[in-house]
Amino acid sequence: MAPVDVDFDGPLAVVTLAAPPLNLFDAELVAALRVAIASVAQAPQARGLLIQATGRAVSAGVDVNLFAPLDPVSGAALWRDWFAMIHQLESLPLPTVFAAHALCLTAAFEVSLACDLLLAAESARFGLVEIVVGLTPSMGGPQRLAERAGPARARELIYTGELYDAATLERWNVVNRVLPDDGFAGAARAFARRLADGPTQAHAATKAIVRAQLDGGTRAADEVTPVISGALFGTEDLQNAVASFLRDGPGKASYTGR
């Protein structure tokens, strides 16, 4: 069976890490995940993405066998290659949600940080434990943790190599929502499906504006907002929603465009 599965729940693309029990990030899984993300980018029906996993762990991390033959040149090449996947995921013009039902280590945790939102089950635990092999997280974990939780928290999490529960990371603004273990998969899918059913191009505009603020500050985001938001007036999403709002009233607006 393929280590990564892709299917659709209406407009929601669902990418599942399916190499239980540990979903180790080896060359095969990473290649399959890259193909899966690319397929979502090319799918005209995709209006949202949920990344989830099967098995007793979301992932136990990277298969350390990958590291044994590497030297400084080939190590740098590996990270550049994996960053291409991370950047493609971040660049998707639609809401992306990562659902962590259980233990989520190293590469999988870093993939979750490249998603817009991170949902976690109550019993889920997270860790960037690369110190056990003398490495620092190198798929964007330090910088994306710093973006969410601040630099001191990012350093603490990585320096200690400890496992952190979902409630702690929710307080640190790393996890968006903690959901009950019972029914977690269904609740996470329903949440992601609700986003996918929304105004896709408005969500893409939100992503662009937030990124502009993170990259250049509030005034930089102010500069690009009129152009980004103004373009929405030409979309079917906005035109259909405005018409249905005026026709049917608040709470009944619909989105049928892209």
Secondary structure as UniProt FT lines:
FT   STRAND          4..9
FT   TURN            10..11
FT   STRAND          12..17
FT   TURN            20..22
FT   HELIX           27..42
FT   TURN            44..45
FT   STRAND          48..53
FT   STRAND          57..59
FT   HELIX           64..66
FT   TURN            67..69
FT   HELIX           72..91
FT   STRAND          96..100
FT   STRAND          103..105
FT   HELIX           106..113
FT   STRAND          117..121
FT   TURN            122..123
FT   STRAND          125..127
FT   HELIX           130..133
FT   HELIX           141..149
FT   HELIX           151..160
FT   STRAND          164..165
FT   HELIX           166..171
FT   TURN            172..173
FT   STRAND          177..179
FT   TURN            182..183
FT   HELIX           184..196
FT   HELIX           200..216
FT   HELIX           218..230
FT   HELIX           231..234
FT   HELIX           236..248
FT   TURN            250..251
//
